[in-house]
Amino acid sequence: MTTQPQSWSFPLQKDNGSAPMFIDGGWSAAISGATFPTYDPGTEEKIADVALGSEKDAEVAVAAARRAFDEERWMRLPAQQRGAILWRASELIKASADDLAVLESRDMGIPVPQARSMVLEAAAQFQYYAGWADKIHGRTIDLGPAERRIQGYTLREPVGVVAMIVPWNAPLISASKKLAPALAAGCTCILKPAAETPLTALWLGQILHEAGVPAGVVNIVTGPGSTVGSALAEHDDVDAVAFTGSTEVGRSIINAGAGNIKKLSLELGGKSPVIIMPDADLTAAIPGVAGAVFWNTGQVCAAGTRLFVHEAVFDQVVEGVAEEGRRLRIGYGADPDVDLGPLISAKQLERVTAYVDGGREAGAHVVTGGNRIGDKGYFFEPTVLADVDQTMAVMREEIFGPVLGVMPFSDVDEAVALANDTSYGLASSVWTRDGAVGHAIARRLRAGRVGINVHRAGGVHMPAGGYRQSGWGRESGPEAMENYLETKSVVSTLD
């Protein structure tokens, strides 16, 4: 079992032994002095106490971000310098990758090698958006006949103060996907990590400070979403909110932001379909499906949790995916031989168990899995459910666990109809040897991302986001910059 990383640079064990918040360029205890514990989900043991932020702490953080924005502490720096600072942040993240991976693994349970890949993806976000800092330009516009002597042009300007609320299933990369483009755009930020996984976000605050981000430009407030998150979403001095989490909480963010008509970007839930055509290469499709649903113990918003298989290969695929699930090695994230870690919490374990039990009661057949593993740590078996239909909760609602529902189809039209029969629209994939069929289906699927013979793919250059109740806006790629920019039109006579 691992211990805490030796090079933790934020003052985790000073004073009252708790991890403080990062506000206005320095470390701060909660105004109340209260703390809350964060636990290792693989052992159920406490890792650290963390400052328990409140509405008052959120107020202090917003005030710091507003001062930094109004005083142009960040925007007055040359764009090339801001880009260089973001690049340095990327390098500092990579330099701490091993320790950050261990910390992320302990806080959320994911195996260390997978955590390390997420750390490097976070670094890639800052590297990519470092290049955008000096490439934000407006355009000139012809306003009419030359004799009118009127010139028009546009400016792209930062939206202002941005509150960022991120989830527990990928804390460091989720924070980086928001902070990097927002900083490239010139915004100031308040980051609220999930209460279950606050530690790598705090380290990221230290890294950005060391990279040269001025005081007040990035602030990190820890605490529950019901208090800190709501206070940030409602605050009149917050100009925009960037949120990743459940669709239910996303609705509350929309309502909270209505007071001053905030700009919102929302990456919400999913119930992503996977289609396997009869000509698919099953040697690739079967492990691909297993990876799509079981990676990170199914705690992925884009997980492929609904599988639709042509009836000609249905039995072979179902047994193949079930066998892939049985082969996965489940255990503590620090074990180098482990493929999957635990669920994040006792609450999440209860949720996943309830969905599987409800599926059984509704008539689903458990092909494999369906049970908790052991009595310490929140481990759950990879689970495949057959004999399901589209009316069952296991096929309609986001479970956020390693649970796959499988249904047969007879033709392409039925497969597409089943795939699109959802309130979500985040991700999807289709598996076929016929490229024309794959691209035709891709056009018909109502989802923000479609994979052809791949499900878990993308990267910092590719936009990601959802249709329908899976969200508003896009993260990654050039499109993410739009979440943090305003367009100003300027018209001038030339006389």
N, C-alpha and C positions, 0 to 999 in steps of 0.2 A: 504494500500500500504506500502511496506517495505521501510526502509531507508538503507543506506549503512551499512554493518557490522561494529560494533563498534571496533572490534579487528584487523582491517586492519593494518598490520605491515609494509608494504612498504610505503614510504613517499608520499602518494597520494596528500596531500594537502599542501606540503611545497613549499617554494619559489614561483614559478609562478602558483602553484595550479595544476600542471600536474603530471601524473604518469611517472616516468623516466624509462629508460632501465636499465638492469642489466648486466654489463660488467666488467670482471676481478675482481669479488668479491665485486663490489660496484655499487651504483646507479649513472646513468649518464643521463644528458639531451642530446638531440640531438645536434650534433656539430653545426647545423644551428640555434638551439634554437627554431625551429618550433615544433608545436604540431598539433594533430588532435583530433576530438571529437569521443567518443564512446557513442552509444545511447542505451537506453532501447527499444527494439522493441515492447513491450507491451504498452508503453505510448508515444513513439517517443520523449522522453525527454533525454537530455544529462546526462550521468552518470559522465563522467570525461573527461579531456583532457589528451592525451597520447603523449609521445615524438615521433615525426615524424622522424624516422630513414631514412637514405639515404645510397647511396653507400659508402660514407665516414665512416658512423657508422658501416656498415657491415665490412669494411676493418679493423677497430679497433677491432671489436669482433673476426674476424678471426685471427688477430695477437695475441690476448690474448689467444685464444684456441690453436694456434700453439705453443706459448711459453710454455703453461702449459703441452702440450703433449711432446715437445722436452725435457723439464726439468724433465719429469716424476713425476710431482707433485702428480698425482693420482696413476700411476702405481707403484711408489716406495713404496706405502703403502702396507703392507701385505694384501693378498687377504681376509683374515678373517676380517680385519679392514674395508676394502672397503665394504664388505657385511654388516657389522654392521652399517655402515653409511647409506646404502640404507634401512636397516631395520628401523633405526631411522627416516628416511624421511617418511616411511610408517606410523609410529606412529604419527608423527607431522601432516601429512595430516588428519589422523583420528581425532586427537585432534581439528583440525580446521574445521571439516566436516560441521558443521551447517553454519558457516559463509561463507565457500567456496561455499556451495550449494546456499545460498542467492545471492552471487556475480555472480555465474554462471547463475542463473536464470535471474538476472537483465540484464546481458550482452548478453545472447542468447535467453531468453524468455521461456525456458522450465520450467514447474512447479517445485517448490522447492523439493518435495519428489523425483521426478525423477532425478533432479540435484544431490541430496544427494546420490542416488544410484550410479551415475557416479563418484562422488568424492570417494566413498568407493572402486569402481572398480580401480580408479587410485592408491589408496593406496595399493590395492592388487598387482598391477604390481610391485611396489617397493619391497613389501614383498617377492614375488615370485623370482624376479631376484636377491634379496639379497642372496638367496641360491645358485645362479649360480656363484657368484664371485670367489669362491674357488673350483669350479668344472670344470674348463676349462683346459683340458689336451690334450696333443698330444698322439702319440702311437709309439711303436717300430716296426721295420720292418726287417724281415729276408732278407738279400740282396744276399744270395747265399751260396755256400759251406763254411764250417767252416774254411777251410785252407786259405780262402781269408782274414779272419780277418777284415771284414768291418761291421760296425754297422750303421744302419739308424734309424732315429727317426724324428718325426714331432713336431713342436711347434705351438700352436694357439696364435696369437698375435692380439692386437687391430688394426683395420684398420687405425686409426689415428684421424683426425679432421672430425667431421660429422656435416653437416648442416641439420637441421630438420625444415621442413615447414609443418605446421598443419592447418586444416580447422576450420571453425567457428561452425560447427554443433555439435561438441563434444570436445571442446578445451582442457580441462584438461586431459581427458582420452587419447586423441590422443597424447598429449605431453608426457604423462607418458608411453605410449606404446613404444615410441621411446627412451626416456631418460633412462628408467630403464635398458633395456638390453644393451644399448650402454655403460652406466656407468659400468655395470657388466663386460663387455668385456674389459674395460680399456680405452675407447675412451674419447676425449674431445669434447664438443658440442657447437653449436650455434643454438638456438631455435628461429624461427620466427613464432609467433602466427598470426592468421588471424587478419587483421585490424579491423574487426567487433567485435572480442572477445579477446582482449589482456589481460584482467585483471587477470584471475586466473593463467595464465602462469607466470605473474610477481610475484604473491604470491608464486607460486611453486619455483621460483628462490630464494626467501627469505627462504623458507623451506629447500631447499637443502643446502644453505649456513649455516643455523643454525644446520643442521644435521652433518656438518663437511666436506662437499665437498670443496676442496681447490679452491682458487681464480683462475679464468680463465678456470676451467674445465667445467663449465656451464655458458653460456652467453645468454642473451635474448635481441633480437633486435626487436623493434616494428616498423611497417610501412607497406606500400603496397607491395604486391608481385611483382609488375612490376618493382620496383626499388630494394628493399632490397632482396626479394626472388631471383630475377635474378642475382644480384651481388654475392650472396652466391653460387648459382648453377654454376656460371661461374668461381669462384675463383680458381686459381691454387693451393692454399694452403689448399683447402678443398678436403679431400680424398674420401668422400662419401656423398651422399644426401639421406635422408629418407623423402619421401613426401607422404602426403595424400591429395587428392583433385580430381578435375575433370580430365577426360581422356585428354581433350584438353590442360590443363595446364601441365599434365604429359608429353605430347609430347614435350612441350617447355623445361621441365626439362631435358629430354633425350638429346635434342639438345644442351642445355647450358652446360651439363656435358661432352660433347664429347671432349672438349679442352684438358683435362688431363685424359680422360678415367676414370671418377669417377665410383666407385661402387654405384649402385642405388638400392633402394628398393622403390617400388611405390604401394600404395593402392589407386586405382582409382575408376572410376564410376561403376555403376551397373544398370541393368534393370531386377531385379531378378524375376524368375517365381515361381508361386505356383500352384501345381496340386492337384485337389480334385477328387479322384476316387469315383465311385458310392457307394462303401461300407463304405466310411469314416464316422466316428462319427461326425455328423454335429454339435452336441452340443459343441464339442471342436474345430472343424475346422472353423466354422464361426467366433467366437471371435478371434481365432488364426490368421485368415486372416486379420481381422480388425486391430489387434495389429501389424501385420507384415508391414502393409502399413501406418497406421496413427500415430504410436508412434513417438514422437518428431516432430509432424506435417509433417511427411513424409520426414523429412530432415535427411535421413539415407542412406548411400551408398548401404547397403544391403537390403533396404526395398523391400518387396514383391509387386511390382507394376504391375505385369502382372499375372492375375489369369486365369487359364484354368480349367474349370469345366466340368465333364462328363455330357452329355446332359440329362441323367436321373434325375439329381438333380440340373440342372442349375438354373431354376427359383427360387427354394427354397434357394439356396446359394446366388444368387444375391440379393434377397430381404432381406435375413438375414444379409448380410454384410452391405447393405445400412441402415438397421435399427440400426445396431451397430454404424455406423457412425453418425446417427441422435441422438443417445443417448449420445454421447460424449459431455462433458461439456467443452466449449472453453472460455478461458479468460486469465486474467493476471496471471503470474506464481506464485505470492505470495498468491493467493487465494487458501485455502486448499481444496476447492471443485472442482477445475479445473482439467480436464484430459489432455487437449492440450493447448499449448500456441500459440503465433503468429509465423509467418514466420520471418526470421532474419532481413529483410530490405524491403524498398519500391521496390528496384530492384528485389528482389526475389518474392515479391507479383506480380509485373508486369509480371515476367517470368511465374509463375504458371497460372495466369489469361490468358496470351496469349496462353499457351498450351491448356487449357480447351476450350477457345473460338475457337481455331483452330480445336480441336476435334469436336466441334459442327458443324463447317462449313464443315468438312469432312464427316459428317453423323453420328457421335456418338450420342447416346441417353444418356442424363444426368439422371441417376436413382435417384440420390440425390446429393445435394451440388452444386458446380460450381460457387460460388459467394464469394466475400469479405464480411466479417462481420463488420458492423459499419464503421465509418470514422476516427477512431483514433486507432493506433496500426495496425499491419500488419496481421490481422486475416483472415483466409480463411476456408470455410466449408470443412469438409471431403467429398470427391467427388468420386462417382462410375460411370463409363462410360461403357455402353453396346453398342451393335451394332458396335463394333470396329473390325479392322482387322490389320494384321501385317504390312501393308504398312503405317499406320498412324503414325505420329510423336509421338502421345501419347503412342504408343506401342513400339516404337523403341528408343526413346531418353530419357535420364535421366532428369526428371522434377524437382526432389527434392522438392516435396510438397505432400500434402495428396490426391493424385489422383491415382485411381485404374482403370485399364482397364480389362474387363472381356470378355472371349471368350469360347464357348463350344467346346468339342471334343467328338469323338465317340469311340475311342479305345486308348490303351496305346501307340502304335506307333505314332499316331497322336499327342498325348499329349507331348511325348518326343521331337518330331520334332518341335512342336510349341515352347516348352521351350528353345530348343537349337538354335532357329532361332534368334540370336542376336549377336552383336559384343562384348558383355560383357560376364562375367562369374564369378561373385563374390559370389552370394549366391543363394539358391533355397530351396524349400521344397515340400514334397509330403504327402498327407493325405490319409491313408487307414487303414483298420483293418487287412489287410493281410500283415504280416511282410515280407514274401518272396517277395511279389510284391513291397513293399516299398524299400527293399534292392536292388532288381533288377533294379528298376528305378534309385536309387541313383548311381549305377555304370554307368548308361547311360547319366546322366546329366553332362554337361560340365561346372562345376562350382567349385569354391574352397571350398564351404561349402554346404552340403545338410542336411536338417532337415527332419526327418520322424516323422510326427505328432507333429511337432514343427517348428517354423521358427526363432524366436528371441531367440537363445540360444548359448552358448559358454562359454567363460571365459578365464582367464589368462593362463590356462594349455593347451588350444586348439589353434592350429595355425589357422590364418585367413588370407585370401588373395585370389587373383583372377586368373582366366584363361584369356587368350586372352587380350582384351583391358581393363580388370579390374586390371591389374597390374603385377608387378614382386615381388617375395619374399613373405615372410609370417611375420605377427606380432603375438605375444603371443606364448606361449609354447617354447620348446627348439629351434624350428626352427628359432625364431626371432634372436637368438644369431648369426646365420650365416650372418646376415646383417652387423654385426659389427666386424667380425673376419677375419683374413687372416691365411692361413696355410703355414708354412715354413718347407721345408725339409732340414734335416741336415744329412750329410754322413761323417763318420769318420773311419779311419783305427784304429785298436786296437794295433798297434805296438808302 
